[in-house]
Amino acid sequence: MSFLCKKVKFIENRESYIVLISSHRYMSGTQDNADIWRTTEGVNEVIPLYDLNYNIRAYYISFYPMGYAIINNNLENPVAIEFGDGDNGPIRDILEEATTLSRKAEAKIVYLGPSYSFDDTTRNFSRSQSSDSELTEDFGLEDMYAFLDSSNAAEKEIHTTARALALSNGDQSRGGSYDFIDWNSMPSGSYSSDWLPFSGTTWAVMSNYTGKTNPLSKKVVNDHCGATAATNLSLYFATQGYSNLKKNGSVNDTFYDLHNRTGNCPVLTIADSVSAYATSRGYTINNSSVSSYTTYKTAITNKRPCGILLTAAVNNWHWVVGVGYRQYSSGGNYVRVVTGWENSANNFYLWGSPATWSISQYWI
Amino acid sequence: MLPHIGILVGDNIMIKKRNYVIASISALLFVVGYIIIKLFFSKVPTFSYTADWAVNHYFLFVWVPAILLAIFSLPYTSLALTIGCFVGIVLGDVIGQNIIDNKWHEINQLINNGIEVSAETLNRADYHNGVFIWLGTILICAVIGLLADILNKRRLRLNRN
């Protein structure tokens, strides 16, 4: 989600931002676990697509180095009409020709479906010279437009949720029953600190998998903080030279393998799953329990990440990965964690609040 | 005296037989329930959480006390544990999903009103309480069953006197 979050912040145009949100939802493995999104690095362009009545019917968004999506221009039904890891040929041809002729800004692309679009300002494609009624009949536009204009409450709710998540990431402030504190909100004062060399680690984020079907176990992923923490432990070691712990070089594949072992939460221990996964990848990951803040600090000093099970209430448990600490001279002992709720290691919690059920340090 | 003793012994034998029957019924229900949930229920989206979790964790071995309690003359508690286990699974999945839906409804209303929601709130909205509801149901049923057994024993004692 981090690329999405960055791009959300820089897209001024409301429509472009909504298109980006919908694109992410469809391209990040929702439909068939084919995660096209992770191959995208940035946005090339967002261009409106018109219907025969010159209403904006949809938006075309293209990514570099690869990928595109066409998103319905209807917040009541913000579905992806099409998407893929390539491009829409007819639209790309129009844009390239318009660019060649230095008239890209004037191009007005009429979209009739996945197989055909034309530039209405030139109408120099043979089919575009047909009458509107002929085009409507040939391309089944009545049925298509009826669907695109309809309301889809489920789709709208999913889109709103995704939009909320995109907006919230990176802007986390103190609050919630776990009282995680982001870096910028930490108390002032002198302190000692240390953290693991996790630079370059892409962390697994729970929201990327919620509700999806694990292709290995065929089970729906839900309440998967344990699997996410186990994944993040493996991903950390993968950046320390044990690269095979990142299965197929993929965060998703690593997660699904570990989720297949841990299952959905509640799980009281992830050590066995982490150990078994490491063995399957050709490594041995050891673990031992951590009982005090001093021992935790020693673990961090020894470059050992820690799996931490926090509990804020009888029915409120959460697995995180401890990657550092900050100890204030005034007495506040903080643990730096990867919460699993965002691709970040810049959150802290005060030792003892929330309560800790268990901490284990891991090493190879 | 003899007929009285004979009746008492006869009663005990009857009760023991009944207890073993109840223990067998409990065991059978757990086995059949395990098979049905494993094969069918856990693939149904509504039951893809609690039912699946319970089965994967062998009902947290609730069937052990259910069977033993029947053998040791607490038949109502045994039955209550057994029934509570399966009722709890259904309640856990249905109520748990309901809670999630309601949380997201509230969140969407906040967002549509321009109110910012923390990432923790958004992520925890998806947390499923099904397992805790399941355990709570078992506990409540166990208490009810235990009360029923206590009252039943008291009634039997009064009848003998």
Boltz contact constraints between the chains, C-beta under 6 A:
constraints:
  - contact:
      token1: [A, 160]
      token2: [B, 108]
      max_distance: 6.0
  - contact:
      token1: [A, 164]
      token2: [B, 111]
      max_distance: 6.0
  - contact:
      token1: [A, 164]
      token2: [B, 122]
      max_distance: 6.0
  - contact:
      token1: [A, 165]
      token2: [B, 122]
      max_distance: 6.0
  - contact:
      token1: [A, 168]
      token2: [B, 119]
      max_distance: 6.0
  - contact:
      token1: [A, 168]
      token2: [B, 122]
      max_distance: 6.0
  - contact:
      token1: [A, 172]
      token2: [B, 119]
      max_distance: 6.0
  - contact:
      token1: [A, 175]
      token2: [B, 118]
      max_distance: 6.0
  - contact:
      token1: [A, 176]
      token2: [B, 118]
      max_distance: 6.0
  - contact:
      token1: [A, 176]
      token2: [B, 120]
      max_distance: 6.0
  - contact:
      token1: [A, 206]
      token2: [B, 123]
      max_distance: 6.0
  - contact:
      token1: [A, 210]
      token2: [B, 126]
      max_distance: 6.0
  - contact:
      token1: [A, 220]
      token2: [B, 48]
      max_distance: 6.0
  - contact:
      token1: [A, 222]
      token2: [B, 49]
      max_distance: 6.0
  - contact:
      token1: [A, 222]
      token2: [B, 128]
      max_distance: 6.0
  - contact:
      token1: [A, 223]
      token2: [B, 127]
      max_distance: 6.0
  - contact:
      token1: [A, 223]
      token2: [B, 128]
      max_distance: 6.0
  - contact:
      token1: [A, 263]
      token2: [B, 56]
      max_distance: 6.0
  - contact:
      token1: [A, 264]
      token2: [B, 53]
      max_distance: 6.0
  - contact:
      token1: [A, 266]
      token2: [B, 131]
      max_distance: 6.0
  - contact:
      token1: [A, 315]
      token2: [B, 129]
      max_distance: 6.0
  - contact:
      token1: [A, 315]
      token2: [B, 132]
      max_distance: 6.0
  - contact:
      token1: [A, 341]
      token2: [B, 119]
      max_distance: 6.0
  - contact:
      token1: [A, 341]
      token2: [B, 123]
      max_distance: 6.0
